[in-house]
């Protein structure tokens, strides 16, 4: 079953009456990297969790593919800012995502080792995953998700706590995953990263999507007051924008 386009209509999440998502309208096609930007508390991470099925929306609709299925049959994976690792080897953690595919243990190990080579962790295959640095754990989490060949990969600030070198490695892997045919929706606070990785920007504020536009247009001519203020406040120099 095709899962694109993905259409969200008036999607809401209101735990205890508090509007975390306050009517999200968004449509995603089947290609590219979309970066989700916005201030703290805008609902960015919750949006990813709703799409992934980890959080049940309070109202609204989410339709997958031309047939408008309520949930995708398969093909959606999520990687968190602090990925969870089993107390097992790097190789075992990488192969974990292949268990539902009916492969033998030997075949899972072979595929996992090939993927570890792609993310630069083959030499750590026998080490405990808990011995890896933060950047290495994030690369392992990406490898584990990539092994399943997801159609949509959701990334929640995958470089938030990493140094520039580790962030660059993670960004390289994300580009390769996109080139391999996976659609990516990624939350970040790093505006430089957004310009390097993104094809388009979803800007959120107060639980709503204020803009969904190509990257260059977003940074050169934001259409909402919220986006202009966000960009001016986040960049280390002051930007002036022409009047809308």
C-alpha positions, 0 to 999 in steps of 0.5 A: 500500500502506498503511504503518500501523500500523507494528509493531516487535517485539523489534527489536534492533541489536547491532553487534559484540555491543553492544546499541544496540537491545535489544528494541524493542516499539512500534506507531505509528498513522497520525496525529500527532507522536510525540516520542522522548525519552531520555538520550544513548546510548539508541538514539533516532537508531539507531531512526529509521535502522532504521525508514528502512532505513539500518541493518539490524536484528540481530533482531526484526521490523518490519511495515508496514500490516495486511498486515505488509509487511517494508518500505514500498513508498514514503512514508518520508523522514528529515531529519537534524540536519545535512542534506546539501546539494548545491553547487547552488542552493536551488531545485535542492536543493529539487527534488531529491526530485521526480526519481523522480516523472517530472516535467519539469524545469519542473514540478519547479522550479514545485513546488519554488518553491511549497514554498520560499514555504511555508517562507520561502525563496523569496527565496533560491531562486537562492543556493547552499544552502551560503550558508544559515544552519543554520536556513535549511538545516534549513527547506530540508531539510524543504521537500525532504522535504515535497515528496514528500508522505511518509506518515511523516517521521522527524526526528532532532533538527532544532533541536538546534543552532539559536537560539530564533528559528530553532527556532520557524520549524522547529517551525512548518513541522513543524506544517504538515507534520503538518496536511498529513497526514504522520505524524511521528516525531521525536527531541529533547532539548528537553522544552519542544519535546516539550510544544509539538509532541508528541501522544505520547512514546516514552521510551527508555533503554538501547536499550528503550522504557520508556514510550509515552504521551500527552504530558500523562500523561508529564510529569505522571505518568511510569510508569518510574523512568528517565523520572522521573529523566530529567525531574527531571534535564533541567528547570531546576526540581525536580519531584515526582511522586505514587507510581505 
